[in-house]
């Protein structure tokens, strides 16, 4: 039963991250369909409501997948370098995956939020171009899914030791 539940949780996290990645890339496509004028590094563009909705949905799914992975993965507390060196290899792997999960989450969510906010209705603006924030955030969602599953699997393997 626990193997079935663990498989379901991994599939849920991966599905949420894949959907977030697809929505982020679709938001980039919707943003590129809106008319814009570009001169060197400056760009004037109209906001895209479709890109805003898709980007918001992608950021929400990424956040939910991150919360689920961290809540169900459990608490992994190491307070000193000495504890880390004495920890088992599965615990060290678990901590590395947790660290990378948080970094990828922070960067991916930031990219999605910046790209989404640039498509808010009140943000018709001219300025420096912000290329590909939504698609980069979408790709980071895929990477986030891989590290979340690795974190969950290594944490549950560590608990079985």
N, C-alpha and C positions, 0 to 999 in steps of 0.2 A: 504493500500500500504506500509506503514512504517513497519507494522508487517511482511509483506512478505520480505521486504528488510532486516530487522533485522535477520529474520530466515536464509536468504541466506548468510548473512555475518557470522553468527555463524557456519553454515554448512561449509562454505569455510575455516574458520579458523581451525575447527576440522579436515576437510579432509586434509588440508596441514600438520597439526601436526601429524595425523595418518600416512600419507605417509612418513613424515620425520622419524617417529619412526620405521616404517617397513624397510625403507632403511638403517637406522642405524644398526638394528639387522641383516639385510641381509649382510651388510658390515662386521660385526663381523664374520658371517658364512664364507664369502669369505676369510677373513683374516686367519681363522683357517684351511682352506684347503691348504694353502701354507706350504711347508715344513719348519720346524724349529727344532732346537736342544735346549734342555733345561737341565741345570745342576743347581740344587738347585734354587736360585733366579735369576740366569743369564740365558739369552736366546739369541740365534742367529737365525735370521729369514730373509727370503727374503721378499721384499715388494710385495704386491698384487695390481696390477693395477685395478682390479675389485673392491676391497675394497676401494681403493682411490676414484674411480668414485662414488661409492655408498655413501661413507661418505661425499664427497663434495656435492652431491645432497641433502643429508639429512640436512647438515648444511645450505645450501641455502634455502631450504623449511622452516626450523625452523626460519631463519632470516626474510623471507617474511611474514610468519604468525605473527611474533611478530610485524613487522612494520605495517601490516594491522590492527591488533588489537589495537595498540596504536594510530594510526592515526584516525581510525574510532571511537575509544572509547572517544576521546576528551581529553582536558586538565583538569587535576584534581589538582589544586594547593592549598595547605594549607601551610601557612608559619610559624605557631606557634603551640605549644602544646595546647594552649587555644582554637584556632580555631578548632583543631581536636576534642577536648572534646565537643565543642558546635555543631559540625556537626551532621547532621541527621544520623541515623543508616545505611541507604543505601549509604550515602557518605563515612562513615567509612568502610563499607564493600568494596566499590569500591576502596578505597585507599589501603586496606589490599590486595585485589586481585592484584592491580597494583604492589605493592611491591613484592609479591610472584612471579608474572609473570616475573619481572626483574631478581630476584634471580635465578629462575629456568632457565630462558633464558641464563644467564651468565654461570651458571654451565654446562648446557646441551650443549651449543655451544662450551665451552672450551673442554669438553670431546670429542665431535665430531671432533673438529679441531685437538686435540692431536692424536686421533686415526687415523684420515685421514692423517696427516703429517707423521706418522710412516710408512705409506704405500706408500710414495712418491718414485719414481723410484731411486732417488739418496740416499736413506736411508737404504740400506742393512747394518745392524749393529748388534753388539752384546752389551749387557748391561743388566741392570735390566729389568725384565719383566714388561710390562705394560698391565695387564690383563683387558679385558672387557671394555675399554674406549668407543668403538663404541656402544656396546649394552646398557651400562648405559646411554650414551647420547640419544640413541633411546628411552629408557623407559622414560627419562625426557621429551622427545618431547610429549608423551601422557599426562603427568602431565601438561605440559605447555598449551596444548590445553584446558584442563579443567579450568585452572585458567584464560586463555584468554576469554573464553566464560563467565565465572562468572564475570569477569571485565566488559566486554561489556554489559552484561545484567544489572548488578548493576548500571553502569554509565547511560545507557539509562533510567532505572527506576528512577534514581535520577533526570534526566533532566525533566521527566514528572511530578515530584512533584510540 
